Amino acid sequence: MAPAVRDLIAAFVLLNGVIGAVTYVTLLERKFTARMQSRIGPYRVGPHGLLQPIADALKLMMKEDVVPAMSDRWVYNLAPLAFLLPCVLVFGTIPFAPGLGLADLNIGLLFFLAVSALEIVGLFMGGWGSNNKYALLSAMRAVNQIISYDLPFIFAALIPVVLSGTLRLGGIVEAQQGGWYVAYPVIGQLGFLAYLVAMLAAENRVPFDILEAESELVAGFRVEYSGMKFALIQLAEYAHVIATSYLGALLFLGGWLGPGPGWLGAVWFTLKALAVFLLVTWVRWSFVRIRVDQILAISWKLLLPVTLMLLLAAAFVVAYQGGGGVA
């Protein structure tokens, strides 16, 4: 089989796998939060509600696509795709096990961080193109918050890079053969905690959901979207959460490393990513929203200097030990 055809088939399988996984992650969150709140959750469609995501998808496909009369139609219609593509594209650089991934680039982490940041373009397009004051205010809040937390997120993600000596995601996992970076004294624990906080803010999840704040901005930048366009935006948001969960498991929790035969690596990796996702979900449904000034203060006054000091501390440790990691 020609390499181009093989790569095309692999990309098609990965894309559909991501879409299917993200669809059922929504059900997992609904079940998880229902259990937290002593509720049943979805259970009517299929055994134990397992067909609920399919029913939701069918309902959204049958809904009318309403376009506001005064919207900028080109920007409005392209925004969901511009928002979705970066969130899905980052999965192409994630190695789920040795040899199991679309591309394990030498600059894999850099590619992940650069492409995932492009979601803000689609987000602002949706707010601007809707010609709705609530949607625009939400988009402006999002730009403010995401840019504020991008630097701490990047600094936290670079800590394992300094410790391992490589930007290749597979190399970072290989460098954790002797122990996961989350167990690295002080630097590992604080770095992972900073990563989780920055991840919550970057994904606009409670207590950092000032972008939507349904009591203020209804549904935020997506308020004018309906039908499949709304579904694409929701799909992009959950895909980005899952991608950053995989990245956190890879950077700090050893990726696919775990007991048992090698073919269990992808299973271990997925379980670790789900643990990160459920931890973020637990925080989302346990705390209340904080004010926008508090959100920005946490980023600029606390998280940014802490992550910068942790990064410098990691560099000092590596230099003191005479360099290390894998190239």
N, C-alpha and C positions, 0 to 999 in steps of 0.2 A: 504494500500500500504506500502511495506517495506521501511524503511527510506533510505536505500541505493539506491533503485530505484527512490524514490522521489527526492533525491539529484542529481541523474544522470539526471533526466528529467529537473530539475531546472537549472543545469549547461548547458545543451544543449540549453534550451530556452535563457538563458543569453548570451551564446556565439553567437548564431545566431542573437539575438537582437543587440549585440554590433557591429557585422559585418555589419548588415543592417543600423544601425545608423551611423556608421563611413562612409559607402559608400555614404550616402546622406549628411553628413557633408561636404564632398568635393564639392558637388553641392552648398551647402549653401555658402561656402567660395567663390566659383567662381561667384555666383550671387552677393554676398555682395561686392566683390572687383570690379566687373563690374559696379555696381551702384556708387561706390566711384569714378570711373574713367570715368563716363558718357558713359559707354558701355552697350550693351544688355546682354552679357553673353550667355551661352548655352540656346538655345530655339528651335532648330529644331527637336530634338528627343522627341516625346511625347508632350502633352500640356505644354507649358511654359518650355520645356526642362526637364520635370520631369523624363523622362526615360534615360537621358544622362548617369548617373552612371551605369545603366545596360548595355547600349551600350558599355561603356568603359570597363566594366568587360568582356563582350563577346569578344571584340577585343583583349584584353590582353591574354585571354585563347587560342585564335587561333594563336597568334604569336609564332614564332619558339623560342625554348629554346636554346640559343647559350651559350656554355660553352667554355671559352678560353682554347686553347690547352695546355698552360703552367701553368694553374691554379692548385692549390691544390684542387682536385675535392671534397674530403670529406668535407673539411672546407668550400669550396665555396658553395656547395649544402646545407649544414646544416645551414649556416649563416642566411638565411631569417627566418627559423623556430626558431632559437635561439634568433633572434631579436624580433619575433612576440609574442612568448609565454609569456615573462614577461609583455609585454604591455597589453595583454588580461587578464592575470591571476589576475592583480590588481583589476579588476572589481568585482571579487568574494568577496572582502571585503567591498565594498561600499554599505551601506544601503540606498536605494532610498526613503524609507518611513518606519515608524515603522512596523517591521515584513516583509518588502519587500526587500529582499536581500539574497544572497547566504549564507553569514556568517558574522555576526557582532562580530568580534573577540575582546577579551579584549585588545589585542595588535594590533588592526587593523591598526592604523597609522604606527606603526613600521613595520608591514608586508608590507604595501603599499610602504613605502620608500625603504625597503630592496630589495623587488622583482623588483620594477621599475628600480632600479639602475643596475640590471642585463642586461638591454638592451645594455649596453656598450660592453658586451662580444660578442653578435651577430654582433654588429656594427664593432668591430675590426676584427672578423672572416671574414666578408665580404671584408674588405679592404685588409687583409693579404692574404686570399685565392684567390683573383682575380689575384694576381701577376701582378699588374698594379701600376706604380709609383704614378699616380694621386690618385688612390683609397687608397693606403697605406698612402700617405701624408694626405689625408682627414681623415682616421681613426686615425692617430696620433694626428691630430688637435682636433678631437672629444674627445679623451681620455683626452687631456690636458684641454679642455674647460669644459667638463661635470664634471670632478673631481673638477675643480676650483669652479664651481657653486653649487655643491652638498651640501657643508657645509652651505652656506647662505640659500639655499632652505630648508634644514633640520631645521636650526635655526628658520626661519620664520614659518615653519609648527609647530614647538614646542611651539610657543607663545600661541596659543589656548589650547594646552595641559596643560601648566602651569596655565592658567586662569581657566580651567575647572576641572583640577585635574584628568584627565583620558586619556588613550590612545585609548579607545574605540570610534570609530567614531560616533556611535549613542549617546554615552554619551556627546560628544562635542556639538552635536546639541541640546540635552536636556538642556545643561547648558546655551544655548543662548535664553531660553524662555523669559528672561527679557530684551533682547536686543542683536543684532548681534555684534560679536566681531569687525567687521569693524567700528562700531560706538564707540568702547571703546576709551576714550580720548587719543589721540596722539599715544599710543602703537598700537592700532588697525589699524589706518590709515597707519602709517608707516610700520607696519608689513605686511599689505595687499599689499602695494606698493612694498615692498621688495620681497614678494612672486611672484608678477607678473613679476618683472624684472628677478628674478632667473628662473622663469618658461620659459620666452622667451629664456634665454641662454641655459637652460637644453634641450629645444626642438629644439635648433639650428635654431631659427627663426630670421629674420631681426629685429634689426640690429646686431644680433649675429650669422649670418649664415656663419661663416668662415669655417665651416666643408665642405660646398658645394661650395660656392663662384663660381657660374657657369662661371664667367669670367676667373677664374684661374684653377679650377679643374673639369670642365665640369659638371658631375653629382655627384661628390664626391665619397664616398666609394661604391656607387651603380652603378658606371659608366659601369661596365661590365655585369650587370644583364639585362635580357630581359624577356618578357612574364609574366607568373604568379609569377616568383620569384621577379621581379621588383614590381608587384602588392602587394605581401605579405609585402615587405619592406615599401611601401607607406601606406598600411593598418596599419602596426605596428606604424608608425610615427603618423598618425592621431589618432589611438586608444590611444596612450600615451598622446597626446595633450588633447583629450576629458577626459581621466581619471584624469589628473591634473586639468582640468577645474572643474570637479565634486568635486575634493578634495578641491580646493580653495573656491568653493561655500559652501561646507560643513563646512570648518574650519572658514570662516570669514563672510559668508552671511546667516547663519542660516539654511543651508540645506533645508529640506522640510518644514520649518516653514513659514507660511503665512496665510492670511485670508481665510475663507471658510471652508468647511468640510474637514475631515481628508483625504478622498480619493484624494483630490487635492494636497496632499503633494508631490507626485512624479512629478506632473506637475510643481509645483513651483520650485522644485529642478532642474528639467531639464531646465527650463527657466533661472534660475540663472547661471547654468553651461554654457548655450549658450551665456549669456551675457558676461561671462568671456572669452569664446572662441572668440567671436566677438571683444572684446576689444583687445585681443592678435592679431587677424587678422588685425584690424585697424592699430595697431602699425607696423605690418609686412609690410603693403602696403603703409605706410606713411613716413618711414624713410629709410636712406641709410645705407649700411654696414659700420661698423667701423673697424679699424685695430685690428690685433690680440693683440698687446701690450696694446691697449686701453681696449679691452675686459677683459684681465687679470687684468689690473689695477683697473677696476670697481669692479671686484670680490674681490681681495685681499686687496685693499687699501680703498674701500668704503663699499661695500655690506657686507663683512664678519664682520668688526668691528661694523657696524650699527646694523645688525641682532643680534649679540652677546650682544650688549648693550640693545637692546629691550627685548631680552630674560631675561637678568638679571633684567631689570626694571620690567618686568611682575612678576618675582619671588619675587622681593622686595615688590611689591604692594600686592601680595597674602599673603606674610608673615606678612606684616604690618596689613592686615585685619584679621589676625588670621587664615589663611588657608581658602580654599573655594573650590568650584566646586563640582562635583559629583564623587563618587568613582567608 
